[in-house]
Amino acid sequence: MARPDRTQLKDDYLSRLQQLRQELPKSFHPKLDQIIPKFPDLFAEKWPLVPNHVDLLENNIHVDTATGKIVGICDWRGAEVSPFGMSIGGVEIMLGTLTTSGDFWRYHANHEELRDHFWGRFYHHLGGASDEDKRRIEIARLAGLFLVNGFQNGKPATEKSENLGFLGAVLQYGTQPPTYVSPL
């Protein structure tokens, strides 16, 4: 996996985020308006570029049923090298389920407790993180969610798409209150 040029990668992602800002429904604009100006911070030399799994769905995570521990992640063909944190939004998939009722996505009743547990363990295993690191991780997480779910077949997703239903749910419930991060 080749290491991309930071400037080219940043410009590509920013272009795509700005396209989403122009073409997604207005309800998504405030969050994009928070992310876009801070996004270049993810390309500072001290912030790592790492392999990210951009399609981290529940069927790509293999779990030992006896222990509940993750034993493998599969379907890496779409992996890319990008700023650390860009695929962390995939955790949201474990906290809810697709629906057929028109809202496309519903969180499990205990999603807040599970999310808090994840972030507590994540930062513990990370060895601690400064408020600035946490802010960058949150920018990367949200940008990754937009880049994965904001497009459908190479074009900005439509208001009635499952992708935007999921993204809307994450923005409504998956970041309130962001107890694990200082404000963007």
N, C-alpha and C positions, 0 to 999 in steps of 0.2 A: 504494500500500500504506500504509494508515494506521498511525501509530505508536500502539501500545496503551498504556494506563495501566499503569505498572509494578506498582502494588499489585494491581490486578485480575489481571494476567497471572501474577504470583507466586502469588496465592491460588488461581488455577485450576490451575496446574501442581502446586502443593503438594497440593492436594486429590486430584489424579489420582495423584501419587506415593504418597500415604498410602493411597489405595484399592488400589494395587498391593501395598503393604506388608501390607495386611489380607488380600488374596485370592490373591496368587501363592504358589506352593509355598515352604516354609520355606527352601529352599536359596538363594533370592534375598533373604531378609530382611537378612542381614548387610551386603550392599552398599547396600541401601536405607537401612539404619540409619546408614551413613556419609554418604550423599548428603543425605538429608532435612534434618538440622540445619544443613548448610552451604549448602543451596540458596538461601536468601535473600540470600547474599553476591552472587549474580549479578544482583541488582536494585538494587545500590548505584548512585548517580548516575554514578560514574566508570566503571562497566562498561558497554560499549556494547550497545544493542539494535540488531540488524542483520537483514536478510532472511536467512532460513535455508531451505534446501531440505530438507524433511523426508522426502523420498522419493528419496534419492540412491543409486540402484541402478546397476549397471553399464550397463544399457541406456539410462540417462539421461545418460551421459557419452560424448561424441563425441571420438574420438582420431584424429589424423592418422597413418595407418599407416606413412607414410614416416619421420616424425620421432619418433613416440611421444608427441607433445605433445597436451595437451588443447586442442581447438578450440571446444568448446561444451558447455554443460550445458542440457538441455531438461526439459520437464515441470515448469514452475514454478507450475502452478495451485494446488498445495498448499503453496506457500511461505508462510511466516509471519514476522513480526517477533518475534524472541525474543533472549535473551541470546547474545552471541558465544560460539560453540563448541558450540551445541546440535546442529548437524548434522555435526560432525566424525566422529562414530561411523560415518558412512557409508563412511569409508575402509576399515573392516573388511570390507566386501563385496568389495573388490578382493583381499583376502588369503586367500580361501578359496572354497569351492564348496558348493552344496547337495548333499545325498546322498539316496539312497532307502533307506539301510541302517538307518534307525531313529534315528540320532544327528542327523540333519537337516543338520549342518554340519561340514565338515572344513577346516582350514587347509592351505594349500599348505606344502610342506616348508620353504620359505625365508621364511615369514611374519614371523618375528622380524626378519630382516635388512631386509625391505621396510618393516616398521613403523618400525624405527629410522631408516631412510633418510628416510621421510616426515617424521617428527618433527624430524629434523635440518634438513631443507629448510624445513619449516613455520616453525620458530623463527628460522632464518636470514632468511627473507623477512618475517617479522613484525618483524624488526629487534631481536631479543632480547626476552626476557620475564623478569620477576622470578619468584622462587619462588611468590609469591602469585598472580601472573597464571597461572602453570602449574597451580597448584592449582585455580583457578577454571575454567580450560579443561577440566581433567579432570572436575570436578564437572558442568560443562555437557555434556561429551561423554557421560558415563555417564547423566545424567538424560535426555538426548535419546534414547539407546539404549533406556532403559526406557520412555519415553513412546511411542516408535515401535513397539517390539517387544513391550511388555508388554500391549498391548491387541489384541483381535481382534474386529472388528465392534462396537466401542464398549464391550466388556466385557473384564475381565482375561482374558488368554489362558490356555488350559488347559495342563496339564503335557505333553500329547502334541502340542502345536502346533509348527509349523515356527518360528514367531516365538520361542518360548521355547527351542527347540533352538539357534537362532542366538544368542540372548541368553546362554544358558548357556555356549556355546563362547567368546563374547567375554569373559565374566567369568572364565572359567577360563584362557584363553590370551592374550586380548587386553590384559591389564593386568599380566602377570607377565613379567619384572619391569618395573615402570613406570619405566624409566631416564630417561624424558623429563619426569618430573614429580616434585615432592616429595610425600611421603605426604599423603593426605587427612587 
